[in-house]
Amino acid sequence: MVYEIPQYCLRAYALFYAKHGSREQFKQSELDWIVSQSMRKKIFSILLKAGWIEKVSRNTYRCLEPEKVIKGLVEFKVPDIIKEAKKPYCFTNLSAIEIWSDYSYVQRGLERSPYFIKVLKKDLKYWKEFLNQRNIPNYVNEGSTIGEYVILMPSDKIISADKNGLKTEPLKKAMKTAKENELYSYAYSYMRKKYGAASA
C-alpha cells in the first residue's frame, strides 16, 4: 500500500528519481552531506513504509515509478486496514448497504470515498490514533475530503454481523436504511432478492 508522505520526504524522493529513475539503485549515503544521520534514517524509513521506494539489498534502494505511487495514493485501503483494529467497530449507514448489497450500490469513486464506521464513544481516541497512524483522513459525525476518508460515528453500544470478514450493521438494519431512501432502491431490491423478504 502507498501512503502520503511529508514534504521533505517528497523532495528526497524527487531527488532520487531525478538522479536514478526507477531502475538504478542508490544508497542512504547520498543524503550524507545534506541532512543529519538521524534525519536520513527517518527519511528512508518513511519512504520505505509509505511504499515510495523499495529495498533491493541490505543497503541499496530503488524508486517506485511515480505513476504507481500516484495510483497507489488513491487506492481503497480502509477495508484491509480496518481488519488490524483491536477495538469493536461496524460499518454503518451507506457503508453497511454497500457491503450487504455486494457493492451493487457503490457510494465511492477515486474523487470521494467515504466510509461510515460506528465505534464506541469510549474508544474514539483509539480510533483517531489508529487512522492517523495509517494516514487515513477521519472525522467525527461529518466531514469530507478528496479521496478515501472515514466518518467515525460514536455510539454507546455496537451490534454487528460479519460479512466477508468485515464487521457491519446487521442485515435487517441495512435493509431498513435502504428501504427508507429511494436513492438506494436498487440495493434494497438486490438485498431483498438475495436474502429474502423476511430479512427486511
NORQUI-V467274 format. One record per residue. N is the residue number from 1. RES is the residue in one letter. SS is DSSP state (H for helix, E for strand, - for the rest). PHI is phi in degrees with one decimal (NA if undefined). D_FIRST is the distance of its C-alpha to the first C-alpha in whole Angstrom. Layout:
n=<N/N>
res=<RES/RES>
ss=<SS/SS>
phi=<PHI/PHI>
d_first=<D_FIRST/D_FIRST>
//
This chain:
n=<1/2/3/4/5/6/7/8/9/10/11/12/13/14/15/16/17/18/19/20/21/22/23/24/25/26/27/28/29/30/31/32/33/34/35/36/37/38/39/40/41/42/43/44/45/46/47/48/49/50/51/52/53/54/55/56/57/58/59/60/61/62/63/64/65/66/67/68/69/70/71/72/73/74/75/76/77/78/79/80/81/82/83/84/85/86/87/88/89/90/91/92/93/94/95/96/97/98/99/100/101/102/103/104/105/106/107/108/109/110/111/112/113/114/115/116/117/118/119/120/121/122/123/124/125/126/127/128/129/130/131/132/133/134/135/136/137/138/139/140/141/142/143/144/145/146/147/148/149/150/151/152/153/154/155/156/157/158/159/160/161/162/163/164/165/166/167/168/169/170/171/172/173/174/175/176/177/178/179/180/181/182/183/184/185/186/187/188/189/190/191/192/193/194/195/196/197/198/199/200>
res=<M/V/Y/E/I/P/Q/Y/C/L/R/A/Y/A/L/F/Y/A/K/H/G/S/R/E/Q/F/K/Q/S/E/L/D/W/I/V/S/Q/S/M/R/K/K/I/F/S/I/L/L/K/A/G/W/I/E/K/V/S/R/N/T/Y/R/C/L/E/P/E/K/V/I/K/G/L/V/E/F/K/V/P/D/I/I/K/E/A/K/K/P/Y/C/F/T/N/L/S/A/I/E/I/W/S/D/Y/S/Y/V/Q/R/G/L/E/R/S/P/Y/F/I/K/V/L/K/K/D/L/K/Y/W/K/E/F/L/N/Q/R/N/I/P/N/Y/V/N/E/G/S/T/I/G/E/Y/V/I/L/M/P/S/D/K/I/I/S/A/D/K/N/G/L/K/T/E/P/L/K/K/A/M/K/T/A/K/E/N/E/L/Y/S/Y/A/Y/S/Y/M/R/K/K/Y/G/A/A/S/A>
ss=<-/-/-/-/-/-/H/H/H/H/H/H/H/H/H/H/H/H/H/H/-/-/-/-/-/E/-/H/H/H/H/-/-/-/-/-/H/H/H/H/H/H/H/H/H/H/H/H/H/-/-/-/E/E/E/-/-/-/-/-/E/E/E/-/-/H/H/H/H/H/H/H/H/-/-/-/-/H/H/H/H/H/H/H/-/-/-/-/E/E/E/-/H/H/H/H/H/H/H/H/-/-/-/-/-/-/-/-/-/-/-/E/E/E/E/E/E/E/E/E/H/H/H/H/H/H/H/H/H/H/H/H/H/-/-/-/E/E/E/E/-/-/-/-/-/-/E/E/E/E/E/E/E/E/E/-/-/-/-/-/E/E/E/-/-/E/E/E/-/-/H/H/H/H/H/H/H/H/H/-/-/H/H/H/H/H/H/H/H/H/H/H/H/H/H/-/H/H/H/->
phi=<NA/-109.0/-122.3/-66.8/-129.4/-65.2/-58.5/-65.1/-74.9/-61.7/-65.5/-63.8/-60.1/-59.8/-62.7/-62.9/-68.8/-63.2/-84.1/-122.7/63.8/-107.6/-104.2/-74.8/-95.3/-144.3/-118.1/-61.5/-61.7/-62.0/-99.4/-52.6/-88.3/-104.3/-130.8/-67.9/-61.7/-66.1/-67.7/-60.3/-62.5/-63.0/-59.3/-66.9/-62.6/-65.7/-61.3/-67.4/-62.6/-81.9/82.6/-92.3/-130.4/-130.6/-84.0/-99.1/-140.2/-56.3/-134.8/-125.2/-134.8/-144.6/-76.9/-78.8/-59.3/-54.0/-61.1/-67.2/-63.4/-62.3/-63.5/-64.2/-65.6/-106.0/-67.0/-80.0/-111.8/-54.3/-57.5/-80.3/-63.1/-60.7/-68.7/-83.1/-66.9/-102.9/-111.5/-65.4/-158.6/-158.7/-66.7/-135.2/49.9/-64.7/-67.2/-66.5/-60.1/-56.8/-68.5/-67.7/-88.8/52.9/64.5/-70.7/-108.9/-124.8/-99.0/-123.9/-151.3/-60.8/-71.5/-148.8/-137.3/-84.1/-123.7/-101.6/-128.0/-82.9/-134.0/-72.4/-54.3/-67.9/-100.5/-56.9/-61.0/-56.9/-66.6/-64.5/-65.7/-56.6/-73.9/-62.8/-62.8/-105.5/56.8/-101.8/-57.6/-146.0/-138.2/-106.1/70.8/-157.5/154.9/-161.9/-158.9/-74.8/83.9/-83.5/-156.8/-119.6/-103.3/-83.5/-115.0/-64.8/-144.3/-77.1/-147.5/-128.2/-116.5/-134.6/-132.1/-93.2/-135.9/54.2/82.4/-111.7/-85.7/-138.9/-57.2/-56.2/-52.1/-56.9/-66.7/-63.7/-67.4/-62.4/-62.1/-66.8/-65.2/-78.3/-129.7/-57.8/-59.2/-105.9/-62.9/-65.4/-63.5/-62.2/-61.0/-61.0/-65.9/-62.7/-68.5/-73.4/-102.1/95.7/-63.4/-65.2/-74.6/-73.2>
d_first=<0/4/7/10/13/16/19/20/17/17/20/19/17/19/22/20/19/23/24/22/20/18/20/22/21/22/23/22/26/26/25/28/31/29/27/28/27/25/23/22/21/19/18/16/15/13/12/11/9/7/6/9/12/12/15/18/20/22/22/21/17/16/15/12/14/14/14/10/9/11/10/6/8/10/8/9/8/11/12/10/10/14/15/14/17/20/22/24/22/23/22/25/27/25/22/24/26/23/22/25/26/23/22/25/25/22/22/19/18/15/18/18/17/18/18/21/21/24/25/28/29/30/26/25/24/22/20/20/19/16/14/15/14/10/11/12/16/18/22/25/27/26/24/22/20/18/15/13/15/17/21/22/26/28/30/33/32/29/30/27/27/24/23/21/19/19/22/24/27/30/30/34/32/30/33/35/33/32/36/37/35/36/33/31/34/32/30/33/35/32/32/35/36/33/34/38/40/40/37/37>
//
